[in-house]
Amino acid sequence: MNARTPVGLLLAVLALSACQQRALLPASNAAPLLPPAVAYEAHEAAGGRVPPGGTLRNPHQGDPAVAANGALLFTTMNCDGCHGPDASGSVGPNLAVRRWRYGGADAEVYMSIFYGRPKGMPAFGGALGEEGVWTLVTYIRSLPKVDNLATESWEKP
Ligand code: HEC
């Protein structure tokens, strides 16, 4: 599937996927908490004065079982339809090279998936809820680091 897929079909796929997901996701997912505005850790703050913002912590950080679930979800939700197998890039950017447009910290990747991004990244927070999005963040952050990059990674540690 590519970015030109009719919206109706995409919604049907999402609805179907949501049914399949129930087994993967806990029941608490039904009423997701709204995340606060996050402090974008990778942004430069003018005058060194960081504006107030929430901090989101990944409850599953580094958990290989959750990352494996996330890999399944990445396929089920058709993330790979746009981002390619193993997130290697297609009509959507490669998510393994760690060159981030919107930041690669857990909270920033979370916001990209939860609320979407303007140049073609759908918002999945409504369909997946908090737990589903953290599962995907855990998977993306577990992708093996690609060492032979042509240019330096933009991600700050
Ligand atoms: C319809 C195609 C499409 C689908 C489906 C899609 N993406 Fe994206 N995604 C994009 C595009 C295009 C961008 C770049 C958006 C931009 O630059 O504003 C993007 C951006 C992102 C980013 C931000 C990358 C950065 O450099 O900061 C993340 C993270 C991401 N997608 C994860 C996912 C995940 C996880 C899924 C599945 C739940 C998914 N995407 C499904 C097209 C898609």
Boltz pocket constraint, residues with backbone or C-beta under 6 A from the ligand:
constraints:
  - pocket:
      binder: B
      contacts: [[A, 2], [A, 3], [A, 73], [A, 74], [A, 77], [A, 78], [A, 79], [A, 80], [A, 81], [A, 82], [A, 83], [A, 91], [A, 92], [A, 93], [A, 94], [A, 95], [A, 99], [A, 100], [A, 101], [A, 102], [A, 103], [A, 108], [A, 109], [A, 112], [A, 113], [A, 117], [A, 118], [A, 119], [A, 120], [A, 121], [A, 122], [A, 124], [A, 136]]
      max_distance: 6.0
